Amino acid sequence: MAGPGEHEVDLRHHGDAEVGDGLRDHAVNVRAGTPPAWLAERLRATMSDLAAYPDPAAARRAVARRHGRAEREVLLTAGAAEAFVLIARALRPRLAAVVHPQFTEPEAALRAAGHRVERVILGKDFTFDPSAVPADADLVVIGNPTNPTSVLHPAAAVAGLARPGRTVVVDEAFMDCVPGEPESLATPLPAGVVVVRSLTKTWGLAGLRAGYVLADPTTIDVLAGAQPLWAVSTPALVAIEACSAPEAVAEAEAWAAGMAAERDRLAAELSGRGLYVVPEARASFLCVRMPDALGIRALLRQRGYAVRRGDTFPGLGPDWLRIAVRDRAANDSLLKALGDLGA
């Protein structure tokens, strides 16, 4: 649980602050080499439609079909970050519990909206213990798979948090990194569960802002009531529709399988050097503990490499880094730089 000093970490620090100046990017969890050519062409074609106001109907239908949901259970958003702001503004929890370490924007949004937040800090290997969640929490936020730990929690354990009078928000921004998405709650969507998804990571759309919320129709209506009109742009709507199509889902699945093999190789290389890598990583990044991680990060920057500091995630500290998985050549180059530094 959070105690004294709970506000000392910078909840607004994100991987994009680590990059720039020609650095090789292992800090931002966005798939390299994206968007693919076919998607870029679809986006360019929207330029002739920008005089008209955005129409979300086709994109909403596509998301509903992709997850086997009714259209009234879908809200399109300007990325997952907007979804967390809408949740914080529209819902009225007496006590919100945020399971950490995880993406910090949900807690930042809740605090900005004036809500009381209690942190649930996971223990060894960051596996999920449902009993650690306060019984009186009527809003619970958890990532799956979790950023930055790359841990995939069992769907049954996450769904088991739901109960009458409680809303469980599951951040599945990286679920499409997991072939088959076996622990996703997007399709079963148990009562009381709200699923937040993003297209930013797999499709390279961070600058476009494209995501969505899946929830019961009543919750969707409440969130929509807090959302500005035309919040999602026409290009983003086209991207959501295109990336929800069966052929796009299959492409993402193939990428996820290849990425997983390279991620596991990188994890083995780092572990072989005596570094602690959070076990059973399932997303497109690794969470690594090493002595003087902040110092190593600074030295890597001098050599042209950006990695994500871990000390701005509640539950981690100055001995942690998050490393985005790239292709074999890029990963080997980073490994060499680490080796030169004695890591």
KABEL-V858715 format. One record per residue. N is the residue number from 0. PHI is phi in radians with two decimals (NA if undefined). PSI is psi in whole degrees, -180 to 180 (999 if undefined). Layout:
# KABEL-V858715
[[N;PHI;PSI] [N;PHI;PSI]]
This chain:
# KABEL-V858715
[[0;NA;156] [1;-1.31;147] [2;-2.41;-147] [3;-1.00;141] [4;1.46;12] [5;-1.16;-19] [6;-1.70;7] [7;-1.27;-26] [8;-1.40;154] [9;-1.57;96] [10;-1.16;-18] [11;-1.67;4] [12;-1.46;130] [13;-2.36;170] [14;-1.04;-28] [15;-1.13;-22] [16;-1.28;-13] [17;-1.55;-17] [18;-1.78;179] [19;1.99;177] [20;0.98;32] [21;1.31;12] [22;-1.21;144] [23;-1.32;124] [24;-1.57;106] [25;-2.07;24] [26;-1.87;-34] [27;-1.72;131] [28;-1.51;49] [29;-1.97;132] [30;-0.97;129] [31;-1.24;155] [32;1.26;24] [33;-2.09;164] [34;-1.24;154] [35;-1.12;162] [36;-1.01;-40] [37;-1.13;-35] [38;-1.32;-40] [39;-1.03;-39] [40;-1.15;-42] [41;-1.06;-39] [42;-1.22;-41] [43;-1.06;-36] [44;-1.16;-20] [45;-1.31;-13] [46;-1.05;-28] [47;-1.40;-5] [48;-1.89;7] [49;-1.33;-10] [50;-1.29;-22] [51;-1.57;151] [52;-1.21;148] [53;-1.09;141] [54;-2.06;110] [55;-1.43;-2] [56;-1.02;-50] [57;-1.13;-41] [58;-1.16;-40] [59;-1.11;-41] [60;-1.08;-41] [61;-1.13;-42] [62;-1.14;-43] [63;-1.05;-45] [64;-1.11;-41] [65;-1.05;-34] [66;-1.93;5] [67;1.16;37] [68;-1.99;165] [69;-1.38;150] [70;-1.05;-33] [71;-1.25;-4] [72;-1.74;11] [73;-2.14;132] [74;-2.20;123] [75;-1.48;140] [76;-2.37;162] [77;-1.40;71] [78;1.43;169] [79;-1.15;-30] [80;-1.06;-40] [81;-1.12;-38] [82;-1.01;-42] [83;-1.18;-35] [84;-1.16;-42] [85;-1.08;-43] [86;-1.05;-44] [87;-1.17;-35] [88;-1.44;-34] [89;-1.59;-31] [90;-1.59;158] [91;-2.22;65] [92;-1.25;146] [93;-1.34;-38] [94;-2.53;122] [95;-1.76;134] [96;-1.98;129] [97;-2.05;123] [98;-1.47;121] [99;-2.09;160] [100;-1.22;141] [101;-2.84;174] [102;-0.85;131] [103;-1.55;-11] [104;-1.07;-39] [105;-0.99;-45] [106;-1.18;-41] [107;-1.04;-43] [108;-1.16;-41] [109;-1.12;-44] [110;-1.16;-40] [111;-1.10;-30] [112;-1.47;0] [113;1.55;14] [114;-1.49;151] [115;-1.38;129] [116;-2.17;133] [117;-2.01;132] [118;-1.57;134] [119;-1.89;107] [120;-1.64;119] [121;-1.27;152] [122;-1.63;-142] [123;-0.92;131] [124;1.06;6] [125;1.04;32] [126;-1.36;153] [127;-1.54;128] [128;-1.99;101] [129;-1.00;-28] [130;-1.20;-14] [131;-1.35;-15] [132;-1.34;128] [133;-0.99;134] [134;-1.08;-28] [135;-1.61;4] [136;-1.24;124] [137;-1.80;4] [138;-2.48;125] [139;-2.18;134] [140;-2.09;130] [141;-2.53;145] [142;-1.69;147] [143;-2.76;113] [144;-1.10;153] [145;-1.55;134] [146;-1.65;120] [147;-1.87;4] [148;-1.41;-20] [149;1.24;15] [150;-1.44;136] [151;-1.82;116] [152;-1.50;150] [153;-1.09;134] [154;-1.01;-39] [155;-1.09;-38] [156;-1.19;-40] [157;-1.20;-48] [158;-1.08;-30] [159;-1.15;-13] [160;-1.25;-25] [161;-1.20;142] [162;-2.81;163] [163;-0.96;133] [164;1.49;2] [165;-2.16;139] [166;-1.89;131] [167;-1.93;117] [168;-1.76;121] [169;-1.95;117] [170;-1.48;104] [171;-1.83;35] [172;-1.03;-27] [173;-1.94;14] [174;-1.13;-29] [175;-1.33;2] [176;-1.37;-12] [177;-1.82;110] [178;-0.95;128] [179;1.42;-14] [180;0.81;52] [181;-1.14;-24] [182;-1.84;13] [183;-1.25;145] [184;-1.84;10] [185;-1.17;-39] [186;-1.51;-45] [187;-1.19;-36] [188;0.71;72] [189;-1.05;156] [190;-1.00;135] [191;1.50;-1] [192;-1.82;134] [193;-2.04;124] [194;-1.88;131] [195;-1.94;127] [196;-2.15;157] [197;-2.36;147] [198;-1.80;0] [199;-1.07;-45] [200;-1.31;-52] [201;-1.30;-34] [202;-1.80;2] [203;1.16;51] [204;-2.12;30] [205;-1.02;-36] [206;-1.36;-11] [207;-1.66;-32] [208;1.17;94] [209;-2.50;120] [210;-2.82;-173] [211;-2.86;164] [212;-2.07;140] [213;-2.04;128] [214;-2.88;176] [215;-1.14;154] [216;-0.98;-36] [217;-1.12;-45] [218;-1.13;-41] [219;-1.02;-43] [220;-1.10;-40] [221;-1.13;-45] [222;-1.16;-42] [223;-1.08;-32] [224;-1.15;-22] [225;-1.65;-5] [226;-1.62;136] [227;-1.08;154] [228;-1.06;144] [229;0.97;41] [230;-1.21;-27] [231;-1.86;124] [232;-1.23;162] [233;-1.01;-47] [234;-1.02;-40] [235;-1.14;-39] [236;-1.11;-41] [237;-1.09;-41] [238;-1.12;-43] [239;-1.06;-45] [240;-1.08;-48] [241;-1.13;-42] [242;-1.39;-9] [243;-1.65;-6] [244;-1.21;151] [245;-0.96;-40] [246;-1.19;-33] [247;-1.24;-41] [248;-1.05;-40] [249;-1.15;-39] [250;-1.10;-44] [251;-1.10;-37] [252;-1.11;-42] [253;-1.15;-42] [254;-1.07;-44] [255;-1.05;-39] [256;-1.14;-44] [257;-1.17;-42] [258;-1.07;-40] [259;-1.06;-40] [260;-1.13;-44] [261;-1.22;-37] [262;-1.05;-45] [263;-1.16;-36] [264;-1.14;-45] [265;-1.09;-42] [266;-1.06;-41] [267;-1.14;-39] [268;-1.10;-44] [269;-1.20;-42] [270;-1.11;-37] [271;-1.11;-18] [272;-1.60;5] [273;1.56;8] [274;-1.49;149] [275;-1.56;118] [276;-1.91;127] [277;-0.93;125] [278;-1.16;159] [279;1.01;40] [280;-1.05;138] [281;-2.25;-6] [282;-1.80;-167] [283;-1.63;30] [284;-2.73;163] [285;-2.14;146] [286;-1.90;120] [287;-2.22;134] [288;-1.84;132] [289;-2.62;152] [290;-1.06;138] [291;0.92;50] [292;-1.05;-38] [293;-1.14;-37] [294;-1.17;-41] [295;-1.09;-42] [296;-1.01;-45] [297;-1.12;-41] [298;-1.19;-36] [299;-1.09;-39] [300;-1.08;-38] [301;-1.11;-27] [302;-1.66;3] [303;1.70;20] [304;-2.17;136] [305;-1.91;127] [306;-2.22;164] [307;-1.62;123] [308;-1.12;149] [309;-1.78;-12] [310;-1.30;-6] [311;-1.62;4] [312;-1.74;121] [313;-0.96;133] [314;1.73;-14] [315;-1.85;-157] [316;-3.07;-166] [317;-1.23;-7] [318;-1.73;18] [319;-2.13;143] [320;-2.30;151] [321;-1.94;130] [322;-2.10;119] [323;-1.30;138] [324;-1.44;128] [325;-2.02;-160] [326;-1.34;172] [327;-1.03;-44] [328;-1.10;-45] [329;-1.14;-40] [330;-1.16;-40] [331;-1.14;-36] [332;-1.12;-41] [333;-1.15;-42] [334;-1.03;-41] [335;-1.10;-44] [336;-1.09;-41] [337;-1.11;-43] [338;-1.07;-39] [339;-1.10;-26] [340;-1.63;4] [341;1.45;15] [342;-1.88;999]]
